[in-house]
Amino acid sequence: MIAWRNRHRRIILEIDSMKVVSMLETWKYMNKEWEVIIQHTYRKGNKLVDSLASMAYDQPLQCFVFYSPPDTICNLLNADANGVVTPRLMVG
């Protein structure tokens, strides 16, 4: 894993799939050499990651490491860093 190779031992994963969150919650207790916080987030609440996933959709299957953010996501990155929130429509 990229985080492990770069010696990041404390990470936060925000995932929009509750099934994956449940699977990873079980896995994280098997490896005690790092601290992993796993949180569920709604896809619309994480536009930055959603945008990166859309960029990856048209690329060949491989690992990309960005040493600086792509121009297409700079506005989203700034909004995320400044705590800008997007309201979520709740229908009930």
C-alpha positions in Angstrom: 0.0 0.0 0.0 1.2 3.5 -0.9 0.7 4.8 2.7 2.7 2.0 4.2 5.7 2.4 1.7 5.8 6.1 2.5 5.8 5.4 6.2 2.4 6.9 6.9 1.3 4.9 10.0 -1.7 7.0 10.9 -4.3 7.3 8.2 -8.0 8.2 7.8 -10.0 6.4 5.1 -13.3 8.0 4.0 -15.3 5.5 2.0 -18.8 5.8 0.4 -19.6 2.1 0.7 -20.9 0.8 4.0 -20.0 -2.8 3.0 -16.4 -1.8 2.4 -16.3 0.1 5.7 -17.5 -3.0 7.5 -14.9 -5.3 5.7 -12.1 -2.9 6.5 -13.1 -2.4 10.1 -12.5 -6.1 10.6 -9.2 -6.1 8.7 -7.7 -3.1 10.6 -7.6 -5.1 13.8 -5.4 -7.7 12.2 -2.6 -5.3 11.6 -1.6 -3.4 14.8 1.4 -1.7 13.3 -0.5 1.3 12.2 -3.5 3.4 13.2 -6.4 3.4 10.6 -9.6 5.4 11.1 -12.3 4.2 8.7 -15.3 6.5 8.2 -18.3 6.3 6.0 -18.9 9.4 3.8 -21.6 10.1 1.2 -20.3 10.3 -2.3 -21.8 13.7 -2.8 -20.1 14.8 0.4 -16.6 14.0 -1.0 -16.6 15.7 -4.4 -12.8 15.7 -4.5 -12.5 11.9 -4.4 -15.4 11.5 -6.7 -13.7 13.8 -9.2 -10.4 11.8 -9.0 -12.4 8.6 -9.5 -14.0 10.0 -12.6 -10.5 11.0 -13.9 -9.3 7.4 -13.3 -12.2 5.9 -15.2 -10.7 6.8 -18.6 -7.1 5.7 -17.7 -5.5 2.3 -18.0 -5.6 0.2 -14.8 -2.5 1.2 -12.9 -1.4 3.2 -9.8 -1.0 7.0 -10.2 0.8 9.1 -7.5 0.3 12.8 -7.8 3.1 14.9 -6.3 0.9 18.0 -6.9 -2.8 18.2 -7.5 -4.1 18.0 -11.1 -5.4 21.4 -12.3 -8.9 19.9 -12.7 -9.3 19.4 -8.9 -7.6 22.5 -7.4 -10.9 24.3 -6.7 -12.3 21.2 -5.0 -9.2 20.8 -3.0 -9.3 24.5 -1.8 -13.0 24.1 -0.9 -12.3 20.9 1.0 -9.4 22.6 2.9 -11.6 25.6 3.8 -14.4 23.4 5.1 -16.9 24.3 2.4 -19.9 22.0 2.7 -22.5 21.0 0.2 -26.0 20.5 1.6 -27.4 17.0 1.0 -31.1 16.7 0.0 -33.0 14.4 2.4 -36.2 12.9 1.2 -38.3 11.1 3.8 
